[in-house]
Amino acid sequence: MTESSRRLSRRFPALCLAAAVLWPASAGQAACPAVRRAELSFTVLRNFLLVPVALDGSKVTMVLDTGAEATTVTPGVVKTLGLARTHSQTMLLGVGGAVRSGGAVRPHRLELGGLVRNGLALEVGALPRLHGTERPVAGLLGVDVLGAYDISLDLPRHTMTLYAVPACPGFVPPGYEAADGHDLQRVTGGLLFLAARIDGHTVRALLDTGARQSLVARRVATRLGATSHDLSTDPVVRGRGVGARALAFRRHRFDEVRVGDIVVRDMEVNVAALPIPGVDMLLGADWLTGHRVWISRAAGRLFQR
């Protein structure tokens, strides 16, 4: 978790549904039923989306992170909950580069707003303390948990809903128009990419709700006209990532950042080396702030109003 990477506050009311709710298709729209599987409230702290989760019955809070392939828990949570670690270690790749995980754990049960998942393997990795919460953040909630569902985020009301929707290219969520959608590309591991435009140039952006601030790779910023002198005079932003590695970025102002018809002018974006293959930009939670968003894997589109 950093100024631009992935990451209990007060008690969160969890809205657990007694029965799934079916949204029918509207007139002129392909018949794509959306079955509600979970609904919950989250909080926003400095652009981090913090969601309530229960691990083996113990309530914790995790960062909603569509930019993380694997759900990760901290060593402190592993110790507190008495979760047994495996000896296998993997490499976790983030903004600060690759760090070795602390093994993996298999809690019997993960609960998220009425949704129950059993037998998941969760990576173990250290995270920096997020100040302003009652308890430390327990980890990152990644696409291994979220990837089977459409995700509806109402940022003004701080609610998240997960829907089961069959693969359906013509699907338009209730409350949205087809014109509100932007095409998504899903890659191996479940990460989602979309085309963004920065100062008129198209870049490949990873949809990363775990990034509190959007970030552009330094090589891309240079291609867009930001000189070494420009970047050297930009403000320095410091933070820590997975593994608590210290990181530093330059915060650069671009004239225009655009996704579809949504435009932000004079947008400040962090700039760093970004050692993640094939990623030009992290489109972070700052881009979503104040909007209603539906991340539809079924339709392969991001809807935003």
Order of alpha helices (4+ residues) and beta strands (2+ residues): beta-beta-beta-beta-beta-beta-alpha-beta-beta-beta-beta-beta-beta-beta-alpha-beta-beta-beta-beta-beta-beta-beta-alpha-alpha-beta-beta-beta-beta-alpha-beta-beta
